[in-house]
């Protein structure tokens, strides 16, 4: 894991374990930066790219967006804020159920 990813991982580890809501700024592949609010479920290493990633349930900002599972590159995350608000399990959730990670570093309840 690269130094910048390690810093973000350190900020996400406790909120993931404690099932606490987080927000952050995310820069997509086109360079567009956007505010994200998510329920973070796990952080791990992508099985093919080796990138550190966050698997989270996205909470939409408006009715035009759709809630759902998203994968975020830790290297594209800045300004992480953890809240005291907690969340529960999502129906059908199993750690890395879509098998995108070769290694899970932290998961809810771990």
C-alpha positions as CSV (number, residue, x, y, z in Angstrom):
1,X,0.0,0.0,0.0
2,X,1.3,3.4,-0.9
3,X,1.9,6.1,1.7
4,X,-1.2,8.2,0.7
5,X,-3.4,5.1,0.7
6,X,-2.1,4.2,4.1
7,X,-3.1,7.6,5.5
8,X,-6.7,7.1,4.1
9,X,-6.8,3.5,5.3
10,X,-5.9,4.7,8.8
11,X,-8.8,7.2,8.7
12,X,-11.3,4.6,7.5
13,X,-10.3,1.6,9.7
14,X,-12.2,2.5,12.9
15,X,-15.3,3.8,11.1
16,X,-15.5,0.5,9.1
17,X,-15.1,-1.6,12.3
18,X,-17.6,0.5,14.2
19,X,-20.1,0.8,11.2
20,X,-19.9,4.6,11.3
21,X,-21.0,6.8,8.4
22,X,-18.2,8.6,6.5
23,X,-17.9,11.3,3.9
24,X,-15.0,12.3,1.7
25,X,-14.1,14.0,-1.5
26,X,-13.5,11.7,-4.4
27,X,-11.6,12.4,-7.7
28,X,-12.8,10.2,-10.5
29,X,-10.7,9.0,-13.5
30,X,-11.7,12.2,-15.5
31,X,-10.4,14.4,-12.7
32,X,-13.8,15.5,-11.5
33,X,-14.0,15.9,-7.7
34,X,-17.2,15.1,-5.9
35,X,-18.5,14.8,-2.3
36,X,-19.5,11.3,-1.3
37,X,-21.3,10.0,1.8
38,X,-21.1,6.3,2.4
39,X,-21.6,3.4,4.7
40,X,-18.1,1.8,4.6
41,X,-18.1,-2.0,4.7
42,X,-14.6,-3.0,3.9
43,X,-11.2,-2.0,2.7
44,X,-8.9,-4.3,0.8
45,X,-6.5,-4.9,-2.1
46,X,-8.0,-5.3,-5.5
47,X,-7.4,-8.8,-6.9
48,X,-6.1,-7.7,-10.4
49,X,-4.8,-4.1,-10.0
50,X,-3.3,-4.3,-6.5
51,X,-4.9,-1.0,-5.7
52,X,-6.2,-0.3,-2.2
53,X,-10.0,0.0,-2.4
54,X,-13.0,0.8,-0.3
55,X,-16.3,-1.2,-0.7
56,X,-19.2,0.9,0.5
57,X,-22.9,1.6,0.2
58,X,-23.3,5.0,-1.5
59,X,-25.9,7.3,-0.1
60,X,-27.2,9.6,-2.9
61,X,-27.2,13.4,-2.5
62,X,-30.4,13.8,-4.6
63,X,-33.2,11.9,-6.3
64,X,-31.3,11.8,-9.6
65,X,-28.6,9.5,-8.2
66,X,-29.1,5.8,-7.2
67,X,-28.0,4.3,-3.9
68,X,-26.0,1.1,-4.1
69,X,-22.6,-0.6,-3.8
70,X,-19.6,1.3,-5.0
71,X,-15.9,0.7,-5.1
72,X,-13.6,3.6,-4.4
73,X,-9.8,3.9,-4.9
74,X,-8.2,5.0,-1.7
75,X,-5.7,7.0,-3.8
76,X,-8.6,9.1,-5.1
77,X,-10.1,9.9,-1.6
78,X,-9.3,13.0,0.4
79,X,-10.9,14.9,3.3
80,X,-12.3,11.9,5.2
81,X,-14.8,12.7,7.9
82,X,-16.2,10.0,10.2
83,X,-19.5,10.6,11.9
84,X,-21.0,9.1,15.1
85,X,-24.0,8.0,13.1
86,X,-24.0,4.2,12.8
87,X,-25.5,1.9,10.2
88,X,-26.7,-1.7,10.1
89,X,-26.1,-4.6,7.7
90,X,-27.4,-4.5,4.1
91,X,-29.6,-7.4,3.0
92,X,-27.5,-10.0,1.2
93,X,-24.2,-8.5,2.3
94,X,-21.3,-10.8,2.6
95,X,-17.7,-9.7,2.9
96,X,-16.3,-9.3,-0.7
97,X,-19.3,-11.1,-2.2
98,X,-18.4,-9.9,-5.6
99,X,-14.8,-11.2,-5.1
100,X,-13.0,-8.0,-6.1
101,X,-10.4,-8.3,-3.4
102,X,-7.4,-10.6,-3.1
103,X,-7.0,-9.4,0.5
104,X,-9.4,-7.8,3.0
105,X,-7.6,-5.4,5.3
106,X,-10.6,-4.4,7.5
107,X,-14.3,-5.3,7.4
108,X,-17.4,-4.4,9.4
109,X,-17.3,-6.2,12.7
110,X,-13.6,-7.1,12.5
